[in-house]
Each structure stands twice: as C-alpha cells, then as structure tokens.
Amino acid sequence: MKLDIFGDIHGCFDEFMELFKKLGYRMENGRPVHPDGRKPAFVGDATDRGPKSVDMLKFLFALDDAGDLIYSPGNHCNKLYRYMLGNHVQLKHGLETTVAELDALPAKEREHIRRRYIKFYESLPLYRQLDGGKLIIAHAGIPEELIGRTGGSRLRTFVLYGDITGETLPDGRPVRRDWAKHYKGNAFVVYGHTPVRECRFIRNTVNIDTGCVFGGKLSVLRYPEKTVESVASRQPDQPGKFSHFPG
C-alpha cells in the first residue's frame, strides 16, 4: 500500500493542486492516477477558512464517486454536516467562509452540493485503519486503547477534537492535551487538527497539519516511506495559530 496522506487543507485548493501535481498525480476521467500506483488520502478538515472550499468538496466527491476516497473526517467536516442538515450551528471558526461560497451558487447547484455532502459524510468511518492495522489515519489522533472501536462518544470526541480538557483558549479553541507524547500503540498514527510549523514525529505518530490556511505550508506524509513533501501557503501568515510542543 502506497499512500500520500494530506494534512488539513481548509479550502486551500490551489495549494492542494500544486502539491498533488508535485507528487506526480494527474486526473483521468475523474480518478487520480500516479505512475507508481500511489493513492491520495486525507486527515480531514478539507473545508472552511480558506478561499476555495467548494472546489475542494467537488474534488472529494469525484474521488468518492470513483471509489478512490480515503478520508478521515474532522471537526469542521462534522460541523458542516450539521449545517447541511439544517441544524443550528454558529457561523464562525471558518464555517462562515464555506457558507458564503455556497450562498453565491445558483440554488440548484447549492442544493445538489448539500445533498451530496450529507451522503458523503454519512459514508465516512470515524477513522481509517489500513495496511493490515499497521496504519491509522485519524483527524485529531487516537490513543491505543480506542483503536479497533467503531463508535462511542469518547472515540468520536477524541478523533474529531483531540484530547480536550474542557477549557478554552482566548480565541475560543479548546485546550488539548499532548496525547501523542504518551502514545504506546504499535500502529503508526497519522493525524492533523493542531497546526504546527513542521510535521511532528513522536512515539509512532506524526502530526501533518502544518497550517496551510494560516500561512504555513501544506504537507503530505508519504507512506510507507514516512517522508514529507510540502508546498508553501499562499495565505497570510498568522503566527498565533500555531501550537508549540516540547520534546
């Protein structure tokens, strides 16, 4: 199994396509083709905050329709799903940018995307367990004791939001524990969710969210090689959005 696992894209479709092509992919009849037979995969949060969330959704729908989708949903995916269902959700923390894009579409196209996204989201497992269990893709991570479970509130909260404490930062983001520092599992966990300047390898895990939408870069983890490729962000730099972990 040869995968290229993309970090949080957050509507940065141009950067995604730049990296996609840099890796050697091309699209043929709606399917990603790579000369070495590699497949793209995603840690979630492909939309919100950035300028081209709708384009990113259409790309993912094409992968899904072709049977080539490997995607682990994130908290922004879940919030957009709840919005598409008509639930009351706050239009902030980036959702407002996706909604603005949707509102600019003709009504028929907007309704098509709404229905298609609901179908898309409802087909997704909470995390992906691949390569005979040797690889886990989970948006915000997963501790070893939850690997293998398919449901439950603790699993759902952890993979979508991380190991949250219940406290919040001044900008409203939840305070998260450094779960990866204590991970002891045998499976290699690839995750995102918490923006870092450089991909963080620690204890058989790697955080590949290098904050593209905050002016960092978009990164991909090549598996099984465990090497990283990146492209620079085209968005304004926001230093305060990046996390810093010791060790």
KAJOJO-V139416 format. One record per helix or strand of 3 or more residues. SS is the DSSP state (alpha for helix, beta for strand). FROM is the first residue (numbers start at 1). LEN is the number of residues. Records with the same first field share a line. If there is no record, write none. Layout:
SS->FROM-LEN ; FROM-LEN
This chain:
beta->3-4 ; 25-4 ; 31-4 ; 39-4 ; 128-3 ; 135-3 ; 164-5 ; 174-3 ; 188-4 ; 200-3 ; 205-3 ; 217-7 ; 227-6
alpha->13-10 ; 53-13 ; 75-10 ; 95-9 ; 107-16 ; 131-3 ; 144-3 ; 153-9 ; 179-4 ; 212-3 ; 239-3
